[in-house]
Amino acid sequence: MSAVSDRCRYLGYRYGTYVAVAVSVVLLFLIISFFVLPLFYAFFPLFTADVGEETSPWNILFSSKVLKVALYTLKQGLLSMVVALLIGIPAGFFTATRQFPGKKFILSLSAIPLCVPPLLVALGYVMFFGMQGVLNRWCMALWNLEEPPIEFLYSLWGIVLAQGFYNFPLVMKTCHDAWRQLSVREYNAACLLGASPFRIFRTITVVQLLPAIASSGMVVFLYSFFSFVIVLLFGGVGTTVLEVEIYQAARSSLNFPLAAALALTETLIAFGVLLLYGLLERKSRESRGLAWDAETFYPKKIQGFTEKLGALILAFLVILFFLMPFVQILFSALSQKVPGFSGGTTGKISLGNFIALFSRESFYVSFLNTLKVGIASGVLAVCVALTFACLVKILDPEKKSMTSRIIPLLPMAVSPVVLAFGITQVISGGTVAVLILLQASLYWPFAFRQISGAMDRIPLDVLNGATLLSPFSLDGVFKIYIPLCRRNILSALGFCFALSCGDTTLPLVLGIPRFETLALYTYNLAGSYRFQEACACGVILALLTVPVFLISNREHTGT
């Protein structure tokens, strides 16, 4: 009987494995289809418009409007990248080579761009730097002014500073990791030869850090290039970008050829940047590997007048442009009356904003919608990422094929607005299922990077032993890859869940009837000038995304 029972269990495991593989492959093709099909239909109207002198594809694509918006978008993306680099590189230097109080807290800020939605950054900037914001109220009261003195928010520099400081922790963390792995031998040799510290930094350190600096800068550029919610909330005159123009051309003016031209322009630029990023990231990995076992820098105390002054200036800028907007969101959420809104001049601590939210049924509906969509899109993205990672590991273990390297990068070159516009050309109205599929098609590469990285760290001896001893070809997947990568799979799930919860763009552009998520609910509150309630809703959204991300990241780093 035991032999029969063992045989039945083995057959059940084997057929169950086949079913799991079949379902995973189907999901993979479904997600790829939901990426390729909307992308094709997003460009399709450009080539199907009535052909005329002014409506030919080339005239639309190279029209003054498209070029003007594209140049402005490039400009704000590059400036945002420069701001992030100017703050992130010095922060990476201090956290990697110097010891000071609060260092762990500064490094923990690197999680904010990954788990805090841009919507909250925009809301915090409006509350703190806005025309009726707290900082303007303080300045008007202090210097007895009649007009707000700080007016940069609703201009190009408002967008640049918000995006640059929001993303600087990404540059800081990348430079910190690269700096910590630099060999101290070249530095000591240069010192013995009489080189000054500045010359050593210019000729040795910068050259070694250049791939890491460039790759992190490219990521910041892409995030800023695809800016949507921040521009919508600031809404200054002449601050339109490609994302906003695509949305307005498709939803407001119904000018589909123009929307397609803008979408094609944006995608081509982003794809070119992404190819460059892929090359730089590969070079960065190779350069890090050369000094992996070398003696590295030992952190010292901040010393000298120049370093102390630089640290103070850096701390002031980070506190003012990064921390204070988030602090203001929390203060506004817990205040019955905030300076600068509704004529209020004092802030009384109260839970009234939260009570107002909890008294509405629509809030609970949006909260449940957020959980449902977040879990569904997260699970789907992780399943697809795990399937593709296993396929790459089996078919191309050394990742020499260009296909296995490019496919996971493609969704990073396409914005949510472009995909949503494309899918609306096929489906007349957005649905929750479409939202989940589109989110999964955009998020699975992030999960793939975590899972694939974990698979690459599995010792080769373990894989060879499993191949020799396993009678079933898929045993390596279900008994080696998945069990050993389970922490990274959970980490990827938490990351994708946080991304979905913070997504405002897709729910807004799809325009699903009678459907709101917490992010969209917060955006609508801010759009109706109920800023304090929007801040309270934003705090709840952050409490939902940040702990999930931190817990999943702890699981990831615990492997």
C-alpha positions in Angstrom: 0.0 0.0 0.0 2.8 2.4 0.8 4.4 1.9 -2.6 1.0 2.6 -4.2 0.5 5.7 -2.0 4.0 7.0 -2.8 3.3 6.4 -6.5 0.0 8.3 -6.3 1.7 11.2 -4.5 4.5 11.3 -7.1 2.0 11.4 -9.9 -0.1 14.0 -8.2 3.0 16.1 -7.7 4.1 15.6 -11.3 0.7 16.5 -12.9 0.3 19.4 -10.4 3.6 20.6 -11.6 2.6 20.5 -15.2 -0.6 22.4 -14.4 1.3 25.1 -12.5 3.8 25.4 -15.3 1.0 25.7 -17.9 -0.9 28.3 -15.9 2.3 30.3 -15.3 3.2 30.3 -19.1 -0.3 31.4 -19.9 -0.1 34.2 -17.4 3.3 35.2 -18.9 1.9 35.4 -22.4 -1.2 37.2 -21.1 0.8 39.9 -19.4 3.1 40.3 -22.4 0.0 40.6 -24.6 -1.4 43.3 -22.3 1.9 45.2 -22.8 2.4 44.8 -26.5 -1.2 45.2 -27.6 -1.9 48.6 -25.8 1.5 49.8 -27.0 0.7 49.0 -30.6 -2.7 50.7 -30.4 -1.2 53.7 -28.7 0.8 54.4 -31.8 -1.8 53.2 -34.3 -3.9 56.4 -34.6 -0.9 58.3 -35.9 -0.8 56.2 -39.0 -4.5 55.8 -39.6 -5.5 59.4 -39.5 -6.9 61.0 -42.7 -3.9 61.7 -44.8 -3.4 65.3 -45.7 -0.7 68.0 -45.7 -1.3 68.8 -42.0 -2.4 65.4 -40.8 0.4 63.2 -42.3 2.2 61.2 -39.6 5.5 63.0 -40.1 3.9 66.4 -39.9 2.2 65.5 -36.7 5.3 63.8 -35.2 7.6 66.8 -36.0 5.0 69.5 -35.3 6.1 72.5 -33.2 3.7 71.4 -30.4 5.2 67.9 -30.1 8.8 69.2 -30.2 8.1 72.0 -27.7 6.5 69.6 -25.2 9.2 67.0 -25.7 12.0 69.5 -25.2 10.3 70.8 -22.0 9.9 67.3 -20.7 13.6 66.5 -21.5 14.6 69.8 -19.8 12.7 69.1 -16.6 13.9 65.5 -16.5 17.5 66.5 -16.9 17.3 69.3 -14.3 15.6 66.9 -11.9 18.4 64.4 -12.4 21.1 67.1 -11.8 19.4 68.1 -8.6 19.2 64.5 -7.4 22.9 64.0 -8.3 24.0 67.2 -6.6 22.4 66.1 -3.4 22.7 62.4 -3.7 26.5 62.1 -4.4 27.6 64.2 -1.4 25.1 62.3 0.8 26.5 59.0 -0.6 30.0 60.3 0.3 29.1 61.1 3.9 27.1 57.9 4.6 29.9 55.7 3.0 33.1 57.3 4.4 32.0 59.3 7.5 30.6 58.4 10.8 27.9 60.7 12.3 24.7 60.6 14.4 21.6 59.8 12.4 23.5 57.9 9.7 21.1 54.9 9.7 18.2 57.2 9.5 19.6 59.0 6.4 20.2 55.6 4.8 16.7 54.5 5.5 15.4 57.4 3.4 16.4 55.4 0.3 13.1 53.4 0.8 10.9 56.5 0.3 11.0 56.9 -3.5 10.2 53.2 -3.8 7.2 53.0 -1.4 5.9 56.5 -1.0 3.7 57.6 -3.9 4.7 60.8 -5.8 1.2 62.0 -5.0 2.2 62.5 -1.4 5.3 64.4 -2.4 3.3 66.8 -4.5 0.7 67.2 -1.7 3.5 67.9 0.8 5.1 70.6 -1.4 1.7 72.3 -2.0 1.0 72.3 1.8 4.5 73.6 2.7 5.7 75.7 -0.3 2.4 76.7 -1.9 1.1 80.2 -2.2 -1.0 79.7 0.9 1.4 77.2 2.4 3.0 77.2 5.8 6.4 78.6 4.7 4.8 81.6 2.9 2.6 82.2 6.0 5.6 82.3 8.2 7.5 84.6 5.9 4.5 87.0 5.6 4.1 87.1 9.3 7.8 87.5 10.1 8.5 90.3 7.6 5.0 91.8 7.5 4.5 91.1 3.8 1.2 91.4 2.0 2.1 89.0 -0.8 3.6 85.5 -0.6 7.3 85.8 -1.3 7.9 82.2 -2.3 6.4 81.5 -5.8 8.7 78.8 -7.3 6.3 75.9 -6.8 4.0 76.5 -9.8 6.9 76.9 -12.2 9.6 74.6 -13.8 11.7 74.8 -10.6 8.8 73.6 -8.5 8.6 70.4 -10.5 12.4 70.1 -10.7 13.0 70.5 -6.9 10.1 68.2 -6.0 11.3 65.4 -8.3 15.0 66.0 -7.6 14.7 65.8 -3.8 12.2 63.0 -3.9 14.6 60.8 -5.9 17.9 61.8 -4.4 17.9 58.9 -2.0 18.2 56.5 -5.0 21.4 58.2 -6.0 22.6 58.3 -2.4 22.1 54.6 -1.9 23.7 53.6 -5.2 26.7 55.8 -4.6 26.9 54.7 -1.0 27.0 51.0 -2.0 29.6 51.7 -4.7 31.7 53.9 -2.4 31.8 51.2 0.3 33.3 48.7 -2.2 36.0 51.0 -3.5 39.6 49.8 -2.8 41.6 52.0 -0.5 44.9 50.9 -2.2 44.7 53.3 -5.1 43.9 56.1 -2.7 46.9 55.4 -0.5 49.2 55.0 -3.5 48.1 58.4 -4.8 48.7 60.0 -1.4 52.2 58.5 -1.2 52.9 60.1 -4.6 51.9 63.5 -3.3 48.5 63.9 -5.0 46.0 66.3 -3.3 42.7 65.0 -2.0 40.8 66.9 -4.7 43.0 65.5 -7.5 42.6 61.9 -6.1 38.8 62.4 -6.1 38.8 63.9 -9.6 41.2 61.3 -11.2 40.5 58.1 -9.2 37.3 58.2 -7.2 35.0 59.8 -9.8 36.3 57.4 -12.5 35.5 54.4 -10.3 32.1 55.8 -9.3 31.1 57.0 -12.7 29.1 53.9 -13.8 27.1 53.9 -10.5 26.5 57.7 -10.7 25.4 57.4 -14.3 23.1 54.5 -13.8 21.4 56.0 -10.8 21.1 59.3 -12.7 19.4 57.5 -15.6 16.8 56.0 -13.2 16.0 59.4 -11.8 15.7 60.8 -15.3 13.2 58.2 -16.3 11.2 58.7 -13.1 11.1 62.4 -13.8 10.6 62.0 -17.5 7.4 60.1 -16.8 6.1 62.7 -14.3 2.4 63.0 -14.3 0.7 63.5 -10.9 3.2 66.1 -9.7 2.6 68.3 -12.8 -1.1 67.9 -12.6 -1.3 69.0 -8.9 1.1 71.9 -9.4 -0.6 72.9 -12.7 1.5 76.0 -13.4 1.2 77.9 -16.7 3.6 76.5 -19.3 4.6 73.5 -17.2 3.0 70.8 -19.3 4.9 67.6 -20.0 4.5 64.7 -22.4 2.5 62.6 -20.0 0.0 65.4 -19.3 -0.3 66.3 -23.0 -1.0 62.7 -23.9 -3.7 62.5 -21.3 -5.3 65.8 -22.3 -5.1 65.0 -26.1 -6.8 61.6 -25.5 -9.3 62.5 -22.9 -10.2 66.2 -23.3 -9.7 67.1 -27.0 -10.0 63.6 -28.4 -7.1 64.3 -30.7 -5.9 60.7 -31.0 -3.3 61.3 -33.7 -1.6 64.0 -31.6 -1.8 61.7 -28.5 -0.2 58.9 -30.6 2.6 61.2 -31.8 3.3 62.3 -28.2 3.3 58.7 -27.0 5.7 57.6 -29.8 8.1 60.5 -29.1 8.1 59.8 -25.3 8.6 56.0 -25.8 11.5 56.4 -28.3 13.3 58.8 -26.0 12.8 56.6 -22.9 13.9 53.5 -24.8 17.1 55.2 -25.9 17.8 56.2 -22.3 17.0 52.7 -21.1 19.5 51.1 -23.4 22.2 53.4 -22.1 21.1 52.6 -18.6 21.4 48.9 -19.3 25.0 49.3 -20.6 26.0 51.5 -17.6 24.5 49.1 -15.1 26.3 46.2 -16.6 29.6 48.1 -16.4 28.8 49.2 -12.9 28.4 45.5 -11.8 31.7 44.6 -13.5 33.6 47.4 -11.8 32.1 46.5 -8.4 33.2 42.9 -8.9 36.8 43.9 -9.4 37.3 45.3 -5.9 35.0 43.0 -4.0 37.7 41.4 -1.9 39.9 44.5 -1.6 40.5 46.6 1.5 37.8 49.3 1.6 37.5 52.7 3.3 37.0 52.8 7.0 34.4 55.4 8.0 35.9 58.4 10.0 34.4 61.3 11.7 33.5 64.5 9.7 36.7 66.6 9.9 37.8 70.0 8.7 35.9 73.2 8.1 35.0 72.4 4.5 33.4 69.0 5.4 31.5 70.4 8.3 30.2 73.3 6.3 29.2 71.0 3.4 27.5 68.6 5.8 25.5 71.5 7.4 24.4 72.8 4.0 23.4 69.3 2.8 21.5 68.7 6.0 19.7 72.0 5.7 18.6 71.3 2.1 17.5 67.8 2.9 15.4 68.9 5.9 13.9 71.8 4.0 13.1 70.3 0.6 12.7 66.6 1.6 11.7 66.1 5.2 9.6 69.2 5.9 6.9 68.4 3.1 6.4 65.0 4.7 6.3 66.4 8.2 3.7 69.0 7.0 1.5 66.2 5.6 1.4 64.6 9.0 0.9 67.9 10.8 -1.9 68.9 8.5 -3.6 65.5 8.9 -3.6 65.9 12.7 -4.6 69.6 12.7 -8.1 71.0 12.7 -6.8 74.2 11.3 -3.6 74.7 9.4 -1.8 78.0 8.7 -2.6 79.1 5.2 -5.9 77.3 4.6 -9.4 78.6 5.2 -8.0 81.7 6.8 -6.6 79.7 9.7 -3.6 81.0 11.6 -3.1 78.3 14.2 -3.0 74.5 14.2 -5.0 72.7 16.8 -4.2 69.0 17.2 -7.2 67.0 16.3 -8.3 63.7 14.8 -11.2 65.4 13.0 -9.8 64.8 9.5 -9.5 61.1 10.1 -13.0 61.0 11.7 -14.4 62.7 8.6 -12.8 60.1 6.4 -13.9 57.2 8.5 -17.5 58.5 8.5 -17.8 58.1 4.7 -18.6 54.8 3.0 -16.7 55.9 -0.1 -13.4 55.8 2.0 -13.9 52.2 3.0 -14.8 51.2 -0.6 -11.6 52.9 -1.9 -9.6 51.2 0.9 -10.9 47.7 0.0 -10.4 48.5 -3.7 -6.8 49.3 -3.0 -6.2 46.1 -1.1 -7.9 44.0 -3.8 -6.1 45.5 -6.7 -2.8 45.6 -4.9 -2.9 42.0 -3.9 -4.1 40.8 -7.3 -1.6 42.8 -9.4 1.2 41.9 -6.9 0.5 38.2 -7.1 0.2 38.3 -10.9 3.4 40.3 -11.3 5.3 37.9 -9.1 4.0 34.9 -10.9 5.0 36.3 -14.2 8.4 37.4 -12.9 9.1 34.0 -11.3 8.1 32.2 -14.6 10.4 34.4 -16.7 13.2 34.1 -14.2 13.0 30.3 -14.3 12.9 30.3 -18.1 16.0 32.5 -18.3 17.8 30.4 -15.7 17.0 27.2 -17.6 17.5 28.4 -21.2 20.1 31.1 -20.7 21.8 30.7 -17.4 24.7 33.0 -18.2 22.3 35.7 -19.6 24.2 36.0 -22.9 21.1 36.3 -25.0 20.0 39.9 -25.8 16.4 38.8 -25.5 16.7 37.7 -21.9 18.3 41.1 -21.0 16.1 43.4 -23.0 12.6 42.0 -22.3 12.6 42.8 -18.5 13.7 46.4 -19.4 11.0 47.2 -21.9 8.2 48.1 -19.5 10.5 50.7 -17.9 10.5 52.5 -21.2 6.7 52.8 -21.4 4.7 55.1 -19.2 1.3 54.1 -17.6 -0.4 56.9 -19.5 0.7 55.5 -22.9 -0.5 52.0 -22.0 -3.8 53.3 -20.6 -4.3 55.4 -23.8 -3.5 52.3 -25.9 -5.9 50.0 -24.1 -8.7 52.6 -24.4 -8.4 52.4 -28.2 -9.3 48.7 -27.9 -11.7 48.7 -24.9 -14.3 51.5 -24.7 -14.3 51.7 -20.9 -11.8 50.8 -18.3 -12.4 47.9 -15.9 -10.8 46.7 -12.7 -9.4 43.6 -14.5 -7.7 45.8 -17.1 -6.2 47.9 -14.3 -4.8 44.8 -12.6 -3.4 43.4 -15.9 -1.8 46.8 -16.9 -0.2 47.2 -13.4 1.2 43.7 -13.5 2.6 44.3 -17.0 4.5 47.3 -15.7 5.6 46.0 -12.3 6.8 42.5 -13.1 10.3 43.6 -14.1 10.9 45.0 -10.6 9.9 41.6 -9.2 12.0 39.9 -11.8 15.2 41.8 -10.7 14.8 40.6 -7.1 14.0 37.0 -8.0 16.5 36.6 -10.7 19.2 38.1 -8.5 18.4 35.6 -5.8 18.6 32.7 -8.3 22.0 33.9 -9.5 23.3 33.6 -5.9 22.4 29.9 -5.6 25.7 27.9 -5.6 26.4 26.1 -8.8 27.2 22.9 -6.9 23.6 22.8 -5.6 22.1 23.2 -9.1 24.4 20.6 -10.6 23.6 18.1 -7.8 19.9 18.7 -8.3 20.2 18.1 -12.0 22.0 14.8 -11.5 19.8 13.4 -8.7 16.4 14.6 -9.8 14.4 12.2 -12.0 12.0 15.0 -13.0 13.4 17.9 -15.1 11.3 20.5 -13.2 12.4 19.4 -9.8 15.0 22.1 -9.9 12.4 24.8 -10.2 10.0 23.6 -7.4 12.5 22.1 -5.0 15.5 24.4 -5.5 14.7 27.8 -7.0 11.4 28.5 -5.3 12.3 27.3 -1.8 15.7 29.1 -1.8 14.2 32.3 -3.2 11.1 32.4 -1.1 12.2 35.4 0.9 12.9 37.3 -2.3 9.6 36.3 -3.8 7.8 37.7 -0.7 9.9 40.8 -0.9 9.0 41.3 -4.6 5.3 40.7 -3.7 5.4 43.5 -1.0 7.2 45.8 -3.4 4.7 45.3 -6.2 1.8 45.7 -3.7 3.2 49.0 -2.5 3.6 50.2 -6.2 0.0 49.3 -6.9 -1.4 51.0 -3.8 0.4 54.2 -4.7 -0.5 54.2 -8.3 -2.6 57.3 -9.2 -2.0 57.4 -12.9 -3.6 54.3 -14.2 -6.9 54.5 -12.2 -7.1 58.2 -13.2 -6.4 57.7 -16.9 -8.6 54.6 -17.3 -11.5 56.4 -15.7 -13.2 53.3 -14.3 -16.8 54.1 -13.5 -17.7 54.3 -9.8 -14.2 53.0 -8.8 -11.6 54.7 -6.6 -8.4 53.5 -4.9 -6.9 55.3 -1.9 -4.4 57.1 -4.2 -7.2 58.3 -6.5 -9.3 59.2 -3.5 -6.5 61.3 -2.1 -6.0 63.0 -5.5 -9.7 63.9 -5.8 -9.6 65.4 -2.3 -6.6 67.5 -3.1 -8.2 68.5 -6.5 -11.3 69.8 -4.6 -9.0 71.8 -2.2 -9.8 69.7 0.8 -6.1 69.5 1.6 -6.3 68.5 5.2 -8.5 65.5 4.5 -6.2 64.7 1.6 -3.3 64.7 4.0 -5.1 62.4 6.4 -5.9 60.0 3.5 -2.2 60.3 2.4 -1.0 59.3 5.9 -3.3 56.2 5.8 -1.9 55.4 2.3 1.6 55.7 3.6 0.8 53.5 6.6 -0.4 50.9 4.2 2.5 51.0 1.7 5.6 51.8 3.9 5.3 49.0 6.5 4.6 46.4 3.8 7.7 47.5 1.8 9.9 47.6 4.9 8.9 44.2 6.1 9.3 42.7 2.6 12.7 44.4 2.3 13.8 42.9 5.6 12.8 39.5 4.3 14.9 40.2 1.2 18.0 41.4 3.1 17.7 38.5 5.5 18.6 35.9 2.9 
